[in-house]
Amino acid sequence: MKKFMLLFFVLFFSALLPCSATADFKRTKVAVLDFQLKGQEHDNADMGKIVAEWLINALVKDGRFEVIDRGLLKKALEDENLGVDSLADKTSVKKLGELLGVKVVISGSVMKLQNFMVVNARIIDVESASIITAETVKSTTAIQLEELVEQMAEKIIKVFPLTGYIVFRDNNRVTIDLGARAGVKNGMQFIAYKEGDVIKHPKTGEVLDVKSIQTGILEIDIVKEKTSDGMILKENETGSVEYGQLVKSVLKSSQPISEDRQPAVYKEPAERPISKPSEPSVHRKPEPRKPSSDVEYKLSEIDPIIKKVEQLKATGNVQWEVKYKQMLQQLKAIYAQYPSSPFVYYYYAKVYVSVDDIRRADKSLEKALYYDSKFKEALILKGDINYDYGKKIPLTAFRGISKRNKLGIISQEAYEAAANIEQDNNSKAMLYFKIGNVYAELSDSKERAEQYWQKAVSIAPQSEAAQLAYKKLRK
């Protein structure tokens, strides 16, 4: 009898725990159809299958999707006499969903038009047969298409947020029941929320919805197989983020953590410590500007290859050399058309930075700034690479001044020039934060460092830079 009662209590209290805390994460089941070929004749008749395969690899790599085997998908389509075109019909989509147990179908096309190719992807909800979202990428060459399709996959993934539960809280730290197996990565942010009022139909009494009340924002910094740990970046009220609450992944925001917790000027911290995000590397290349001309559009296609080279080089894959040479060939062709464009030299610098060739990168930036002295992105990159290089070298004499100091001056002047051009206060605050770091780490001038960190806090008290500067000032 005692054993029976013990078993009863174990089962009873287990039922009270959130389901996700005791069960394995369930991946979203999707089916990716071969992409249709449209437009002019394609050089490769299997291009639609190749694009679908690239997309599948990217989705599987993320960890949160279960993609139906292509052979099984093909058989199901043949057995039900379904073609890609017929899946626009609601009944056909539902039938495919029931057969394979999928919630989402991804289809699309590869279109060739004169000098470029366009890939269109549609994400279809099986239940409603409606398009959840659509993505498009365009490339002038087939070589870059794989990187662009990977970028497309990243956008598709963001449509499907991860949801789970808080399973532990200790001070400003929490644990959630989602880990690497579910696709969680370091730096991901989650909204924590609790269920509020139930919304019922006034006539039928049917439950239509349950309100969600946001309680805070979390940022993950430790990822395990089935769980992840992180810090609380924001709480609506002290202690409002609790065990058992729901969490949902969101895009990382550069907006303020909380208005009432960001001081306009530096002051001593409150009794309860304020949670701050981990400080990013100052060596952070500026985001590519949106193409506004033909040369910028052509150059923007190099961005995904730069990213690929950095990934390959970081993992020791020698294929980075092939991609690197490919980028240089592309730049050479663009340079032949636009020999005096500052954007071309700026991209040469970005390519050199991707393989740690700082000397050539710096020379390329000098040329970019020769043609446009107010090229903000070039100034920021010049500041970044000199700051980063300066941190790596020892304190040695160099013409009466330490080499670190010399690089610090170059970096500080570049950031200052960029700040004078920048109109957005949040971005300007980040530049001031970087200048403060340069003074603190390369010039050993704490007073000047504090002045610039203070400027970052004052000019944009709700910005990410202000949070980071405030953290420095507190120390």
Steps between C-alpha positions, in 0.01 A plus 500: 500500500785739584663429164171570326460836680861595419443422132178703508674810640788468250256486208287781646784747544652403164174602337535846652833562327503675159489244221812631333704444814437127492472428130739524210473806278275440200636636176274666245435249222540651152502379140724676246395451138738521205506857371353556153719635220364807322612765255786442259669164455711406802859378470420220749172312459516392867527855635157476665601183688835653596338813648253283695792293634688814612189619681448160666861491625466846653172412675631170637821667622294746706364213712137602541361335184430143396510491120316219321728268302499595130435141391199471732370837381534400134315171560216676682458748214499221242258279695251784532566625148597841633724745318666817627244715319208315662625587848358848461165326560399495868371142488822368343721672756292360786515153348880517479515620860288211622704244304836619629401660829656833402389842616680703234575456131776705332490541124643750256663574169836580346462757223773592252476844344781629276797560731359388834300230679215549744401242764151533648390292798150468647429359845150351506302413812347154444191558715385817323689457169594867534847646438662580836784694341692529175870572446699598191873514423670613181850425369695580186691170522416145604814488718353735761157343495576249776596775748189698406276197549658454845406861576149425381487203738598725789202726423266201476624365834410828669135444405493199737592620850609249763261461794566339835493552875711647778600203714727675752578849628778615731542877551546643147567162340247264344496157335261414218405156368642564152858419402727425207269216393224758448724741310581745782823696453702736716371856483140403421238703682167377634187679620367364828126525547212366703141426409246769581125533453307245298308651206162333445232545238209698656236277340644150490744517791769351276857577609645708215836597642709543813678830551878489538662736750869566438707481817854548372774431246774237534831455316663157472873467571540128582350234272481134602344206318146530642510821705650848480603756763481874465463833673192714544548816295169655592224450754175694506514484876744349746441125507242501219697237303415173673546124483248333271439802275498465122787628284510579128808581291522844342739688274775664703416864548731796536224695672517595869454242771272714709437870508472531876828315549723705271656808663547814293828566682727276699406437860563232759302182432185417693507242778383228262754446217377574151529224243710598201564325171841351435731744329546440128836514333587851393643347185156480343484584132220742407191352342497528121297797386203437276614513137410833343697469175607237250851472644368463856257232389775299332724537804227396744508151347847456649370534859377139535831372359693706757289339771570156354877563486504607866309184599727270298818665628379482861441124469831435323337405170749570218214572261511859628791562264285408199222734610752774577646484147147501361423825685816665372412403142153648540642821644751524218218483244297766685809720545554493121157662461520738798870579562427812707211373709564521877265205546733271303795584725280462807409147391864421429563594863216276624636208298851550639365523855322165454843333457677719761706693244482822700777685313324473164163573659634825645645608166172426324312712754741788441408487130129482578530807723709679236202483264246572775634647823155474663450130427365406844520121466862521384589721798339256744678201347830692514440564869407137565801337338753739656344458844492122465861485376614736774367269772705209365847658506724554805605840628811576291672825412413641159652834401464646845147373553378145560360320201184432697457873558555574132235250395274634772526851358418375148203308633374784717522753216311268263220442752483873578469588130224241460318638807507849351325365188255267675147640542347216702561549873504128579774439243689810612485376860659170392784692336556699820501172695768365265712815537481457877627143462789619284608751764467240777683216327749656258576837659449419870307824542220412741381859531451539121344154484243594764419823318408313181309228683308780673427657158362165380264484798393864466435511126289180484413375851274226361756350259710185516811720512367677809450169677855392420646840594306501827648160579852638441431805717369287784832317511 
